Amino acid sequence: MSYNNKRDNLKDAESYYKNALIVFKKDLYPFQYANIKNNLGNIFVDLSALNKTNSVQNISHLLETAVNHFTESLEIYEQLKISREIIMTKVNMANAYNIMPKNRKNNLGKAIAIYHDVLSSPNSQNYHGF
């Protein structure tokens, strides 16, 4: 493991989280599973930002993968009714849409709608730093 190479560290973390999903099954450990999926989404957002010479297709693919992880995480948090995690995951998803280069106008619209949803949520006022 190289501690100096952020991309390698993120790829290692991705592998560790995917292995954790083998233990933390969705039906047995939904909260932990959702946390792992949210963290995987953040890894893909970080990977998309590392190499600005990547193609729009590659960056968009990484961010679409992130959104898929956030979506799965959000569905679980909503079932569990965990407001703080719902808000954080929505913000993570909106951030991914906000920087997605493909279909820029459409994705910015999605980001704005999610940010608006978070800000208009009665629970959002209880959490600072969003």
C-alpha positions as semicolon CSV with decimal commas, in nm:
position;residue;x (nm);y (nm);z (nm)
1;M;0,000;0,000;0,000
2;S;0,131;0,342;-0,094
3;Y;0,041;0,620;0,144
4;N;0,158;0,886;-0,101
5;N;-0,070;0,798;-0,390
6;K;-0,427;0,913;-0,329
7;R;-0,567;0,722;-0,627
8;D;-0,414;0,395;-0,504
9;N;-0,545;0,462;-0,153
10;L;-0,895;0,524;-0,287
11;K;-0,885;0,207;-0,496
12;D;-0,770;0,013;-0,187
13;A;-1,053;0,167;0,016
14;E;-1,300;0,073;-0,258
15;S;-1,182;-0,287;-0,239
16;Y;-1,206;-0,293;0,142
17;Y;-1,557;-0,150;0,138
18;K;-1,669;-0,399;-0,126
19;N;-1,531;-0,678;0,091
20;A;-1,718;-0,533;0,389
21;L;-2,042;-0,568;0,191
22;I;-1,984;-0,944;0,199
23;V;-2,012;-0,934;0,579
24;F;-2,262;-0,649;0,621
25;K;-2,553;-0,782;0,418
26;K;-2,829;-0,537;0,333
27;D;-3,103;-0,743;0,497
28;L;-2,907;-0,817;0,817
29;Y;-2,721;-0,489;0,871
30;P;-2,908;-0,222;0,673
31;F;-2,754;0,078;0,852
32;Q;-2,396;-0,046;0,809
33;Y;-2,469;-0,147;0,450
34;A;-2,603;0,201;0,375
35;N;-2,298;0,362;0,536
36;I;-2,067;0,151;0,322
37;K;-2,261;0,238;0,005
38;N;-2,246;0,609;0,096
39;N;-1,870;0,582;0,153
40;L;-1,828;0,404;-0,181
41;G;-2,013;0,691;-0,346
42;N;-1,771;0,938;-0,189
43;I;-1,476;0,734;-0,313
44;F;-1,605;0,758;-0,670
45;V;-1,655;1,133;-0,636
46;D;-1,297;1,165;-0,514
47;L;-1,167;0,946;-0,796
48;S;-1,345;1,164;-1,051
49;A;-1,163;1,472;-0,920
50;L;-0,812;1,327;-0,919
51;N;-0,723;1,335;-1,286
52;K;-0,857;1,634;-1,473
53;T;-0,716;1,491;-1,799
54;N;-0,975;1,211;-1,787
55;S;-1,238;1,225;-2,056
56;V;-1,581;1,366;-1,987
57;Q;-1,710;1,011;-2,038
58;N;-1,479;0,866;-1,773
59;I;-1,546;1,140;-1,517
60;S;-1,920;1,112;-1,579
61;H;-1,906;0,734;-1,544
62;L;-1,732;0,765;-1,206
63;L;-1,989;1,020;-1,089
64;E;-2,281;0,811;-1,217
65;T;-2,141;0,519;-1,018
66;A;-2,124;0,748;-0,713
67;V;-2,487;0,852;-0,763
68;N;-2,591;0,486;-0,786
69;H;-2,423;0,415;-0,451
70;F;-2,581;0,726;-0,295
71;T;-2,923;0,626;-0,430
72;E;-2,904;0,280;-0,275
73;S;-2,780;0,426;0,053
74;L;-3,056;0,687;0,056
75;E;-3,329;0,430;0,002
76;I;-3,215;0,241;0,311
77;Y;-3,178;0,552;0,527
78;E;-3,529;0,659;0,424
79;Q;-3,667;0,318;0,522
80;L;-3,488;0,345;0,856
81;K;-3,602;0,709;0,893
82;I;-3,256;0,840;0,987
83;S;-3,283;1,212;0,910
84;R;-2,919;1,306;0,954
85;E;-2,799;1,032;0,718
86;I;-3,073;1,114;0,466
87;I;-2,963;1,477;0,457
88;M;-2,592;1,394;0,431
89;T;-2,650;1,143;0,153
90;K;-2,869;1,384;-0,042
91;V;-2,599;1,650;-0,017
92;N;-2,338;1,398;-0,135
93;M;-2,560;1,306;-0,430
94;A;-2,625;1,671;-0,517
95;N;-2,251;1,740;-0,504
96;A;-2,191;1,456;-0,752
97;Y;-2,457;1,590;-0,989
98;N;-2,316;1,941;-0,946
99;I;-1,975;1,844;-1,088
100;M;-2,090;1,590;-1,349
101;P;-1,969;1,718;-1,687
102;K;-2,201;1,506;-1,904
103;N;-2,555;1,643;-1,963
104;R;-2,449;1,950;-1,767
105;K;-2,779;2,141;-1,768
106;N;-2,986;1,839;-1,667
107;N;-2,746;1,738;-1,389
108;L;-2,723;2,091;-1,252
109;G;-3,103;2,092;-1,239
110;K;-3,096;1,767;-1,041
111;A;-2,835;1,910;-0,802
112;I;-3,035;2,227;-0,744
113;A;-3,355;2,030;-0,684
114;I;-3,182;1,809;-0,427
115;Y;-3,017;2,106;-0,252
116;H;-3,358;2,276;-0,240
117;D;-3,516;1,961;-0,099
118;V;-3,251;1,942;0,173
119;L;-3,281;2,309;0,262
120;S;-3,659;2,292;0,279
121;S;-3,653;1,983;0,501
122;P;-3,756;2,062;0,858
123;N;-3,470;1,843;0,982
124;S;-3,200;2,028;0,789
125;Q;-3,199;2,313;1,038
126;N;-3,077;2,072;1,307
127;Y;-2,755;1,991;1,121
128;H;-2,481;2,245;1,065
129;G;-2,206;2,219;0,809
130;F;-2,420;2,121;0,511
